[in-house]
Amino acid sequence: MGRRRLQIYFGNGRGKTTAALGQAIREASGGKSVIIIQFLKGRQPEQISFIQRLEPEIRLFRFQRR
């Protein structure tokens, strides 16, 4: 089994989703499998539905508070 990596982007402000997607695309283009887990805080989520077209290399899971 190869080396695995976990990266966490968090905090106030902007750029977390963009950073995560950029890294995911970079890793997937290198032949790696990528899972993105996004926790939303009740706001309108960014439209990143195009990621579904990159499955199975990049999988996206989104969770939102009720």
PDB file of N, CA, C and O in Angstrom:
ATOM      1  N   MET A   1       0.847  -1.173   0.000  1.00  0.00           N
ATOM      2  CA  MET A   1       0.000   0.000   0.000  1.00  0.00           C
ATOM      3  C   MET A   1       0.893   1.236   0.000  1.00  0.00           C
ATOM      4  O   MET A   1       1.897   1.285   0.710  1.00  0.00           O
ATOM      5  N   GLY A   2       0.525   2.227  -0.794  1.00  0.00           N
ATOM      6  CA  GLY A   2       1.325   3.435  -0.913  1.00  0.00           C
ATOM      7  C   GLY A   2       1.105   4.415   0.214  1.00  0.00           C
ATOM      8  O   GLY A   2       0.295   4.195   1.114  1.00  0.00           O
ATOM      9  N   ARG A   3       1.827   5.472   0.144  1.00  0.00           N
ATOM     10  CA  ARG A   3       1.739   6.530   1.151  1.00  0.00           C
ATOM     11  C   ARG A   3       0.421   7.282   1.003  1.00  0.00           C
ATOM     12  O   ARG A   3       0.006   7.611  -0.108  1.00  0.00           O
ATOM     13  N   ARG A   4      -0.227   7.549   2.121  1.00  0.00           N
ATOM     14  CA  ARG A   4      -1.487   8.293   2.124  1.00  0.00           C
ATOM     15  C   ARG A   4      -1.268   9.638   2.789  1.00  0.00           C
ATOM     16  O   ARG A   4      -0.356   9.802   3.600  1.00  0.00           O
ATOM     17  N   ARG A   5      -2.113  10.600   2.440  1.00  0.00           N
ATOM     18  CA  ARG A   5      -1.954  11.948   2.972  1.00  0.00           C
ATOM     19  C   ARG A   5      -3.316  12.509   3.359  1.00  0.00           C
ATOM     20  O   ARG A   5      -4.318  12.267   2.686  1.00  0.00           O
ATOM     21  N   LEU A   6      -3.335  13.254   4.440  1.00  0.00           N
ATOM     22  CA  LEU A   6      -4.537  13.945   4.905  1.00  0.00           C
ATOM     23  C   LEU A   6      -4.198  15.420   5.011  1.00  0.00           C
ATOM     24  O   LEU A   6      -3.239  15.794   5.687  1.00  0.00           O
ATOM     25  N   GLN A   7      -4.982  16.260   4.346  1.00  0.00           N
ATOM     26  CA  GLN A   7      -4.802  17.702   4.455  1.00  0.00           C
ATOM     27  C   GLN A   7      -6.111  18.301   4.926  1.00  0.00           C
ATOM     28  O   GLN A   7      -7.183  17.913   4.464  1.00  0.00           O
ATOM     29  N   ILE A   8      -6.021  19.247   5.847  1.00  0.00           N
ATOM     30  CA  ILE A   8      -7.207  19.890   6.397  1.00  0.00           C
ATOM     31  C   ILE A   8      -7.082  21.390   6.161  1.00  0.00           C
ATOM     32  O   ILE A   8      -6.076  22.008   6.509  1.00  0.00           O
ATOM     33  N   TYR A   9      -8.121  21.962   5.564  1.00  0.00           N
ATOM     34  CA  TYR A   9      -8.192  23.403   5.343  1.00  0.00           C
ATOM     35  C   TYR A   9      -9.332  23.923   6.204  1.00  0.00           C
ATOM     36  O   TYR A   9     -10.461  23.448   6.081  1.00  0.00           O
ATOM     37  N   PHE A  10      -9.057  24.896   7.078  1.00  0.00           N
ATOM     38  CA  PHE A  10     -10.095  25.410   7.973  1.00  0.00           C
ATOM     39  C   PHE A  10      -9.801  26.864   8.310  1.00  0.00           C
ATOM     40  O   PHE A  10      -8.731  27.387   8.000  1.00  0.00           O
ATOM     41  N   GLY A  11     -10.769  27.502   8.948  1.00  0.00           N
ATOM     42  CA  GLY A  11     -10.581  28.861   9.432  1.00  0.00           C
ATOM     43  C   GLY A  11     -11.538  29.843   8.787  1.00  0.00           C
ATOM     44  O   GLY A  11     -12.318  29.496   7.901  1.00  0.00           O
ATOM     45  N   ASN A  12     -11.457  31.073   9.252  1.00  0.00           N
ATOM     46  CA  ASN A  12     -12.286  32.141   8.707  1.00  0.00           C
ATOM     47  C   ASN A  12     -11.713  32.613   7.379  1.00  0.00           C
ATOM     48  O   ASN A  12     -10.554  32.358   7.051  1.00  0.00           O
ATOM     49  N   GLY A  13     -12.545  33.297   6.639  1.00  0.00           N
ATOM     50  CA  GLY A  13     -12.063  33.866   5.393  1.00  0.00           C
ATOM     51  C   GLY A  13     -12.326  32.975   4.198  1.00  0.00           C
ATOM     52  O   GLY A  13     -13.108  32.026   4.258  1.00  0.00           O
ATOM     53  N   ARG A  14     -11.667  33.300   3.135  1.00  0.00           N
ATOM     54  CA  ARG A  14     -11.927  32.622   1.871  1.00  0.00           C
ATOM     55  C   ARG A  14     -10.709  31.829   1.416  1.00  0.00           C
ATOM     56  O   ARG A  14      -9.604  31.994   1.934  1.00  0.00           O
ATOM     57  N   GLY A  15     -10.945  30.956   0.422  1.00  0.00           N
ATOM     58  CA  GLY A  15      -9.839  30.263  -0.222  1.00  0.00           C
ATOM     59  C   GLY A  15      -9.672  28.810   0.152  1.00  0.00           C
ATOM     60  O   GLY A  15      -8.874  28.105  -0.466  1.00  0.00           O
ATOM     61  N   LYS A  16     -10.405  28.339   1.150  1.00  0.00           N
ATOM     62  CA  LYS A  16     -10.224  26.951   1.588  1.00  0.00           C
ATOM     63  C   LYS A  16     -10.681  25.966   0.519  1.00  0.00           C
ATOM     64  O   LYS A  16      -9.971  25.011   0.205  1.00  0.00           O
ATOM     65  N   THR A  17     -11.865  26.198  -0.040  1.00  0.00           N
ATOM     66  CA  THR A  17     -12.381  25.295  -1.066  1.00  0.00           C
ATOM     67  C   THR A  17     -11.492  25.339  -2.300  1.00  0.00           C
ATOM     68  O   THR A  17     -11.194  24.300  -2.890  1.00  0.00           O
ATOM     69  N   THR A  18     -11.072  26.525  -2.690  1.00  0.00           N
ATOM     70  CA  THR A  18     -10.209  26.673  -3.855  1.00  0.00           C
ATOM     71  C   THR A  18      -8.894  25.932  -3.662  1.00  0.00           C
ATOM     72  O   THR A  18      -8.429  25.247  -4.573  1.00  0.00           O
ATOM     73  N   ALA A  19      -8.296  26.062  -2.496  1.00  0.00           N
ATOM     74  CA  ALA A  19      -7.040  25.370  -2.200  1.00  0.00           C
ATOM     75  C   ALA A  19      -7.222  23.862  -2.230  1.00  0.00           C
ATOM     76  O   ALA A  19      -6.394  23.143  -2.790  1.00  0.00           O
ATOM     77  N   ALA A  20      -8.309  23.381  -1.626  1.00  0.00           N
ATOM     78  CA  ALA A  20      -8.572  21.940  -1.590  1.00  0.00           C
ATOM     79  C   ALA A  20      -8.803  21.390  -2.993  1.00  0.00           C
ATOM     80  O   ALA A  20      -8.285  20.328  -3.336  1.00  0.00           O
ATOM     81  N   LEU A  21      -9.574  22.104  -3.801  1.00  0.00           N
ATOM     82  CA  LEU A  21      -9.840  21.633  -5.164  1.00  0.00           C
ATOM     83  C   LEU A  21      -8.578  21.633  -6.013  1.00  0.00           C
ATOM     84  O   LEU A  21      -8.346  20.706  -6.789  1.00  0.00           O
ATOM     85  N   GLY A  22      -7.769  22.669  -5.868  1.00  0.00           N
ATOM     86  CA  GLY A  22      -6.514  22.715  -6.623  1.00  0.00           C
ATOM     87  C   GLY A  22      -5.607  21.547  -6.293  1.00  0.00           C
ATOM     88  O   GLY A  22      -5.049  20.914  -7.189  1.00  0.00           O
ATOM     89  N   GLN A  23      -5.461  21.262  -5.019  1.00  0.00           N
ATOM     90  CA  GLN A  23      -4.625  20.130  -4.599  1.00  0.00           C
ATOM     91  C   GLN A  23      -5.231  18.812  -5.050  1.00  0.00           C
ATOM     92  O   GLN A  23      -4.506  17.903  -5.453  1.00  0.00           O
ATOM     93  N   ALA A  24      -6.558  18.696  -4.986  1.00  0.00           N
ATOM     94  CA  ALA A  24      -7.227  17.464  -5.406  1.00  0.00           C
ATOM     95  C   ALA A  24      -7.004  17.195  -6.889  1.00  0.00           C
ATOM     96  O   ALA A  24      -6.710  16.068  -7.286  1.00  0.00           O
ATOM     97  N   ILE A  25      -7.144  18.226  -7.696  1.00  0.00           N
ATOM     98  CA  ILE A  25      -6.941  18.063  -9.141  1.00  0.00           C
ATOM     99  C   ILE A  25      -5.494  17.707  -9.432  1.00  0.00           C
ATOM    100  O   ILE A  25      -5.217  16.880 -10.300  1.00  0.00           O
ATOM    101  N   ARG A  26      -4.580  18.321  -8.716  1.00  0.00           N
ATOM    102  CA  ARG A  26      -3.151  18.011  -8.899  1.00  0.00           C
ATOM    103  C   ARG A  26      -2.859  16.545  -8.586  1.00  0.00           C
ATOM    104  O   ARG A  26      -2.186  15.862  -9.357  1.00  0.00           O
ATOM    105  N   GLU A  27      -3.368  16.065  -7.451  1.00  0.00           N
ATOM    106  CA  GLU A  27      -3.130  14.674  -7.058  1.00  0.00           C
ATOM    107  C   GLU A  27      -3.826  13.692  -8.011  1.00  0.00           C
ATOM    108  O   GLU A  27      -3.252  12.666  -8.379  1.00  0.00           O
ATOM    109  N   ALA A  28      -5.059  14.010  -8.407  1.00  0.00           N
ATOM    110  CA  ALA A  28      -5.793  13.126  -9.310  1.00  0.00           C
ATOM    111  C   ALA A  28      -5.116  13.045 -10.673  1.00  0.00           C
ATOM    112  O   ALA A  28      -5.112  11.987 -11.303  1.00  0.00           O
ATOM    113  N   SER A  29      -4.545  14.151 -11.130  1.00  0.00           N
ATOM    114  CA  SER A  29      -3.852  14.120 -12.422  1.00  0.00           C
ATOM    115  C   SER A  29      -2.583  13.278 -12.347  1.00  0.00           C
ATOM    116  O   SER A  29      -2.057  12.852 -13.374  1.00  0.00           O
ATOM    117  N   GLY A  30      -2.093  13.039 -11.132  1.00  0.00           N
ATOM    118  CA  GLY A  30      -0.936  12.169 -10.923  1.00  0.00           C
ATOM    119  C   GLY A  30      -1.321  10.717 -10.694  1.00  0.00           C
ATOM    120  O   GLY A  30      -0.474   9.896 -10.339  1.00  0.00           O
ATOM    121  N   GLY A  31      -2.607  10.391 -10.899  1.00  0.00           N
ATOM    122  CA  GLY A  31      -3.049   9.014 -10.780  1.00  0.00           C
ATOM    123  C   GLY A  31      -3.536   8.616  -9.394  1.00  0.00           C
ATOM    124  O   GLY A  31      -3.811   7.440  -9.155  1.00  0.00           O
ATOM    125  N   LYS A  32      -3.646   9.563  -8.486  1.00  0.00           N
ATOM    126  CA  LYS A  32      -4.095   9.250  -7.128  1.00  0.00           C
ATOM    127  C   LYS A  32      -5.618   9.334  -7.033  1.00  0.00           C
ATOM    128  O   LYS A  32      -6.264  10.013  -7.831  1.00  0.00           O
ATOM    129  N   SER A  33      -6.170   8.649  -6.064  1.00  0.00           N
ATOM    130  CA  SER A  33      -7.588   8.734  -5.729  1.00  0.00           C
ATOM    131  C   SER A  33      -7.736   9.778  -4.634  1.00  0.00           C
ATOM    132  O   SER A  33      -6.940   9.796  -3.696  1.00  0.00           O
ATOM    133  N   VAL A  34      -8.743  10.654  -4.732  1.00  0.00           N
ATOM    134  CA  VAL A  34      -8.896  11.766  -3.802  1.00  0.00           C
ATOM    135  C   VAL A  34     -10.316  11.779  -3.246  1.00  0.00           C
ATOM    136  O   VAL A  34     -11.276  11.547  -3.981  1.00  0.00           O
ATOM    137  N   ILE A  35     -10.449  12.047  -1.961  1.00  0.00           N
ATOM    138  CA  ILE A  35     -11.754  12.229  -1.325  1.00  0.00           C
ATOM    139  C   ILE A  35     -11.750  13.613  -0.691  1.00  0.00           C
ATOM    140  O   ILE A  35     -10.839  13.958   0.062  1.00  0.00           O
ATOM    141  N   ILE A  36     -12.786  14.410  -1.004  1.00  0.00           N
ATOM    142  CA  ILE A  36     -12.971  15.720  -0.386  1.00  0.00           C
ATOM    143  C   ILE A  36     -14.195  15.626   0.506  1.00  0.00           C
ATOM    144  O   ILE A  36     -15.264  15.204   0.064  1.00  0.00           O
ATOM    145  N   ILE A  37     -14.037  16.021   1.766  1.00  0.00           N
ATOM    146  CA  ILE A  37     -15.160  16.074   2.699  1.00  0.00           C
ATOM    147  C   ILE A  37     -15.330  17.530   3.088  1.00  0.00           C
ATOM    148  O   ILE A  37     -14.405  18.157   3.603  1.00  0.00           O
ATOM    149  N   GLN A  38     -16.526  18.070   2.837  1.00  0.00           N
ATOM    150  CA  GLN A  38     -16.787  19.480   3.096  1.00  0.00           C
ATOM    151  C   GLN A  38     -17.907  19.602   4.124  1.00  0.00           C
ATOM    152  O   GLN A  38     -18.982  19.026   3.956  1.00  0.00           O
ATOM    153  N   PHE A  39     -17.645  20.355   5.187  1.00  0.00           N
ATOM    154  CA  PHE A  39     -18.643  20.625   6.219  1.00  0.00           C
ATOM    155  C   PHE A  39     -19.124  22.057   6.028  1.00  0.00           C
ATOM    156  O   PHE A  39     -18.335  23.000   6.102  1.00  0.00           O
ATOM    157  N   LEU A  40     -20.417  22.216   5.784  1.00  0.00           N
ATOM    158  CA  LEU A  40     -20.989  23.536   5.519  1.00  0.00           C
ATOM    159  C   LEU A  40     -21.671  24.064   6.773  1.00  0.00           C
ATOM    160  O   LEU A  40     -22.188  23.289   7.578  1.00  0.00           O
ATOM    161  N   LYS A  41     -21.673  25.382   6.939  1.00  0.00           N
ATOM    162  CA  LYS A  41     -22.218  25.992   8.149  1.00  0.00           C
ATOM    163  C   LYS A  41     -23.568  26.660   7.898  1.00  0.00           C
ATOM    164  O   LYS A  41     -23.837  27.715   8.472  1.00  0.00           O
ATOM    165  N   GLY A  42     -24.402  26.092   7.080  1.00  0.00           N
ATOM    166  CA  GLY A  42     -25.731  26.626   6.871  1.00  0.00           C
ATOM    167  C   GLY A  42     -25.832  27.694   5.803  1.00  0.00           C
ATOM    168  O   GLY A  42     -26.935  28.112   5.452  1.00  0.00           O
ATOM    169  N   ARG A  43     -24.706  28.144   5.281  1.00  0.00           N
ATOM    170  CA  ARG A  43     -24.733  29.126   4.204  1.00  0.00           C
ATOM    171  C   ARG A  43     -24.942  28.425   2.876  1.00  0.00           C
ATOM    172  O   ARG A  43     -24.878  27.199   2.791  1.00  0.00           O
ATOM    173  N   GLN A  44     -25.189  29.204   1.850  1.00  0.00           N
ATOM    174  CA  GLN A  44     -25.312  28.625   0.517  1.00  0.00           C
ATOM    175  C   GLN A  44     -23.954  28.077   0.094  1.00  0.00           C
ATOM    176  O   GLN A  44     -22.972  28.819   0.090  1.00  0.00           O
ATOM    177  N   PRO A  45     -23.876  26.809  -0.260  1.00  0.00           N
ATOM    178  CA  PRO A  45     -22.596  26.244  -0.679  1.00  0.00           C
ATOM    179  C   PRO A  45     -22.180  26.762  -2.057  1.00  0.00           C
ATOM    180  O   PRO A  45     -23.025  27.080  -2.895  1.00  0.00           O
ATOM    181  N   GLU A  46     -20.890  26.841  -2.272  1.00  0.00           N
ATOM    182  CA  GLU A  46     -20.387  27.209  -3.586  1.00  0.00           C
ATOM    183  C   GLU A  46     -20.795  26.134  -4.589  1.00  0.00           C
ATOM    184  O   GLU A  46     -20.948  24.965  -4.236  1.00  0.00           O
ATOM    185  N   GLN A  47     -20.962  26.533  -5.798  1.00  0.00           N
ATOM    186  CA  GLN A  47     -21.341  25.584  -6.841  1.00  0.00           C
ATOM    187  C   GLN A  47     -20.080  24.886  -7.350  1.00  0.00           C
ATOM    188  O   GLN A  47     -19.362  25.425  -8.193  1.00  0.00           O
ATOM    189  N   ILE A  48     -19.820  23.702  -6.841  1.00  0.00           N
ATOM    190  CA  ILE A  48     -18.666  22.926  -7.316  1.00  0.00           C
ATOM    191  C   ILE A  48     -19.141  21.575  -7.834  1.00  0.00           C
ATOM    192  O   ILE A  48     -18.450  20.565  -7.699  1.00  0.00           O
ATOM    193  N   SER A  49     -20.323  21.574  -8.424  1.00  0.00           N
ATOM    194  CA  SER A  49     -20.899  20.322  -8.910  1.00  0.00           C
ATOM    195  C   SER A  49     -20.093  19.721 -10.061  1.00  0.00           C
ATOM    196  O   SER A  49     -20.243  18.537 -10.362  1.00  0.00           O
ATOM    197  N   PHE A  50     -19.233  20.526 -10.713  1.00  0.00           N
ATOM    198  CA  PHE A  50     -18.425  19.986 -11.800  1.00  0.00           C
ATOM    199  C   PHE A  50     -17.477  18.900 -11.316  1.00  0.00           C
ATOM    200  O   PHE A  50     -16.989  18.109 -12.123  1.00  0.00           O
ATOM    201  N   ILE A  51     -17.207  18.844 -10.016  1.00  0.00           N
ATOM    202  CA  ILE A  51     -16.338  17.809  -9.461  1.00  0.00           C
ATOM    203  C   ILE A  51     -16.924  16.428  -9.717  1.00  0.00           C
ATOM    204  O   ILE A  51     -16.179  15.457  -9.849  1.00  0.00           O
ATOM    205  N   GLN A  52     -18.245  16.325  -9.788  1.00  0.00           N
ATOM    206  CA  GLN A  52     -18.884  15.032 -10.043  1.00  0.00           C
ATOM    207  C   GLN A  52     -18.428  14.453 -11.374  1.00  0.00           C
ATOM    208  O   GLN A  52     -18.424  13.234 -11.547  1.00  0.00           O
ATOM    209  N   ARG A  53     -18.043  15.307 -12.316  1.00  0.00           N
ATOM    210  CA  ARG A  53     -17.558  14.818 -13.608  1.00  0.00           C
ATOM    211  C   ARG A  53     -16.174  14.188 -13.499  1.00  0.00           C
ATOM    212  O   ARG A  53     -15.737  13.486 -14.411  1.00  0.00           O
ATOM    213  N   LEU A  54     -15.489  14.433 -12.396  1.00  0.00           N
ATOM    214  CA  LEU A  54     -14.135  13.901 -12.220  1.00  0.00           C
ATOM    215  C   LEU A  54     -14.116  12.594 -11.433  1.00  0.00           C
ATOM    216  O   LEU A  54     -13.047  12.053 -11.151  1.00  0.00           O
ATOM    217  N   GLU A  55     -15.305  12.082 -11.077  1.00  0.00           N
ATOM    218  CA  GLU A  55     -15.357  10.798 -10.378  1.00  0.00           C
ATOM    219  C   GLU A  55     -14.938   9.694 -11.337  1.00  0.00           C
ATOM    220  O   GLU A  55     -15.221   9.815 -12.529  1.00  0.00           O
ATOM    221  N   PRO A  56     -14.299   8.653 -10.907  1.00  0.00           N
ATOM    222  CA  PRO A  56     -14.035   8.216  -9.545  1.00  0.00           C
ATOM    223  C   PRO A  56     -12.723   8.729  -8.974  1.00  0.00           C
ATOM    224  O   PRO A  56     -12.417   8.432  -7.819  1.00  0.00           O
ATOM    225  N   GLU A  57     -11.921   9.497  -9.741  1.00  0.00           N
ATOM    226  CA  GLU A  57     -10.645   9.967  -9.213  1.00  0.00           C
ATOM    227  C   GLU A  57     -10.823  10.926  -8.038  1.00  0.00           C
ATOM    228  O   GLU A  57     -10.049  10.880  -7.081  1.00  0.00           O
ATOM    229  N   ILE A  58     -11.841  11.800  -8.099  1.00  0.00           N
ATOM    230  CA  ILE A  58     -12.128  12.735  -7.021  1.00  0.00           C
ATOM    231  C   ILE A  58     -13.565  12.512  -6.570  1.00  0.00           C
ATOM    232  O   ILE A  58     -14.497  12.636  -7.365  1.00  0.00           O
ATOM    233  N   ARG A  59     -13.743  12.184  -5.298  1.00  0.00           N
ATOM    234  CA  ARG A  59     -15.081  11.993  -4.716  1.00  0.00           C
ATOM    235  C   ARG A  59     -15.351  13.134  -3.755  1.00  0.00           C
ATOM    236  O   ARG A  59     -14.475  13.523  -2.983  1.00  0.00           O
ATOM    237  N   LEU A  60     -16.570  13.674  -3.798  1.00  0.00           N
ATOM    238  CA  LEU A  60     -16.936  14.796  -2.955  1.00  0.00           C
ATOM    239  C   LEU A  60     -18.089  14.401  -2.040  1.00  0.00           C
ATOM    240  O   LEU A  60     -19.120  13.908  -2.495  1.00  0.00           O
ATOM    241  N   PHE A  61     -17.897  14.626  -0.745  1.00  0.00           N
ATOM    242  CA  PHE A  61     -18.940  14.403   0.249  1.00  0.00           C
ATOM    243  C   PHE A  61     -19.177  15.720   0.952  1.00  0.00           C
ATOM    244  O   PHE A  61     -18.228  16.366   1.398  1.00  0.00           O
ATOM    245  N   ARG A  62     -20.459  16.138   1.060  1.00  0.00           N
ATOM    246  CA  ARG A  62     -20.791  17.406   1.698  1.00  0.00           C
ATOM    247  C   ARG A  62     -21.768  17.153   2.847  1.00  0.00           C
ATOM    248  O   ARG A  62     -22.724  16.388   2.720  1.00  0.00           O
ATOM    249  N   PHE A  63     -21.498  17.815   3.967  1.00  0.00           N
ATOM    250  CA  PHE A  63     -22.368  17.705   5.137  1.00  0.00           C
ATOM    251  C   PHE A  63     -22.746  19.113   5.571  1.00  0.00           C
ATOM    252  O   PHE A  63     -21.921  20.027   5.560  1.00  0.00           O
ATOM    253  N   GLN A  64     -24.027  19.272   5.959  1.00  0.00           N
ATOM    254  CA  GLN A  64     -24.503  20.592   6.359  1.00  0.00           C
ATOM    255  C   GLN A  64     -25.336  20.475   7.628  1.00  0.00           C
ATOM    256  O   GLN A  64     -26.084  19.513   7.798  1.00  0.00           O
ATOM    257  N   ARG A  65     -25.208  21.449   8.511  1.00  0.00           N
ATOM    258  CA  ARG A  65     -26.038  21.496   9.714  1.00  0.00           C
ATOM    259  C   ARG A  65     -27.480  21.732   9.320  1.00  0.00           C
ATOM    260  O   ARG A  65     -27.769  22.380   8.315  1.00  0.00           O
ATOM    261  N   ARG A  66     -28.369  21.203  10.117  1.00  0.00           N
ATOM    262  CA  ARG A  66     -29.795  21.460   9.884  1.00  0.00           C
ATOM    263  C   ARG A  66     -30.259  22.587  10.741  1.00  0.00           C
ATOM    264  O   ARG A  66     -31.431  22.958  10.692  1.00  0.00           O
TER     265      ARG A  66
END
